[in-house]
């Protein structure tokens, strides 16, 4: 890493982007071997928020009979009020461009307040049912609160919660555990179309936000969710026995792959590029198998199994080469 940094600095100097004096100052600074623990501190803050909110949940679960529902809800409400009081007090207000708190701890205070708000609304609905039998509202309300907090306080972590809540509101689970245990896309065909529509809306919102310059740094989060939701829904339905269904979702996946290929270069996002290739590769193989279903391999099945390992090895080599080329292109 040290040699890479030195080479990068030398390249900047040779291209005339920095002066000789700046080049010498950078070398002198790096020779001090000073390193930042900013990332480590933020990680510990994030873990602290998760442990604190998890501890609140465990406390409620283990002492629900002895403490009482009103006391628990009151305690949650007080903690939420304190969190948001300090956040609103020290915030710069809503701004269309990217903003930050003067102290990074407040970002995690927003996250804690938002998570506790979700717990409060969920617990309130479970115990007292203020929304009646409309359990979707118990998901929609904290989702709206999360979107407000994300945009007002400019918090990416809260935005992730908001988009997840929006997906949950229409019945989509985006956790790997649910995908492995029970694939809801098989259970309801309409849910698959809802997933594709949601992904499309997230893309449209990203395009609209870019045009009006509204929190453009949120684009990568929206696109990441859109990529996973559309691709998973498409791949799940490409194994459907109905020819029209799997052909339709094959076209959707192909269009999605092409769009996110362009988007990954536009936003210089390695994560979009990698997952785009993975989903496209899986979908491409499923498409080939669906085509080969109508081919008789009884005479050449031995050759097929001999070539199969080579196919996967070549695929891995091409994958690595594509990643290297992409990294090189976005770095230039």
Residue, then its C-alpha position, 0 to 999 in steps of 0.5 A: x500500500x505504501x509503494x502504491x501511494x508513493x507511485x500515485x503521488x509521483x504520477x500526480x507530480x509527473x502529470x503536473x497536477x501538483x507542484x514540486x513543493x507539494x510533492x516534497x510536503x506529501x513525502x515528508x508527511x508520509x514519512x511521519x507514519x501517521x495513521x488515522x483511526x477515524x474508521x475504527x472509531x466510527x465502527x465502534x460507534x456503529x456497534x455501540x448503537x447496535x448493542x444499545x438498541x439490541x439491549x433495549x429489545x432484550x430488556x423489553x423481552x425479558x422484563x415485559x411482565x415486571x416493568x409494564x407496557x406503559x413504563x416501557x413505552x414511556x422510557x422509549x419515548x423519553x430516550x427518542x425525544x432526547x436523541x432527536x432533541x440534540x439532533x435537531x438542536x445541532x443540525x444545519x437544517x434540511x439542505x439539498x446538497x450533502x451536509x454533515x454534523x460538526x460532531x460525527x457522534x450526532x450521526x449515530x445519535x440519529x441512527x439510534x433515535x430512528x431505530x428506537x422509533x421503529x421499536x416504539x411503533x412496532x411495540x405500540x402496534x403489537x400491544x395496543x393496535x392503534x392501527x387496528x388490523x392494518x399491520x402494514x401501517x405499522x411498517x409504513x409509518x416508521x418508514x416515512x419517519x426514516x425517510x424524513x430523518x435520512x433526508x433532513x439529517x443526511x444520514x445514509x444508514x437511516x436511508x438504508x432502514x427506510x428503503x428496507x421498510x419500503x420493501x417490507x411494506x409491499x411484502x418483499x424480504x431482502x435478507x439472505x436468510x429469507x431468500x434461502x429458507x422460503x422464496x416468496x417470489x415463487x409464492x406470489x407472482x404479483x409480488x415479483x412484479x411488485x419487486x420489479x416495479x419497486x426497483x424501477x421506481x428507485x431508479x426513477x427517483x435516482x434520475x429525478x434526484x440527479x436532475x434537481x440536485x437533491x441528495x445526489x450522494x444517496x444515488x448509490x444506495x437507491x441503485x444498490x437496492x434496485x439492483x438486488x431487488x430486480x435481479x433476485x426477482x428476475x432470477x427467481x422467476x427465470x426457473x418458472x415453468x411458464x415459458x412466457x414468464x421466464x422469457x419476460x424476466x430474462x428480458x428484464x434481467x438483461x435490461x437491468x444488467x445493461x443499465x447497471x453496467x452503465x450506472x457502475x461506470x457513471x458512479x464509479x461504483x465497484x459494488x454495482x459492477x461486481x453484483x451486476x456481473x454476478x447476477x448477469x452470470x447466474x441469469x445467463x447460465x439459467x437461460x442456457x440451461x433452459x435452452x439446453x432442456x430441449x437438446x438431447x445430450x445422451x450422446x455427448x454427456x461425457x464431453x459435456x461434463x469434461x468441459x464443465x470444469x473448464x467453463x467455470x475456470x474460464x468464467x473465474x478468469x474472465x471475472x477477475x480480468x473484468x474487475x481489474x479492467x474496471x478498477x483501472x478505468x475508474x481510477x484513471 
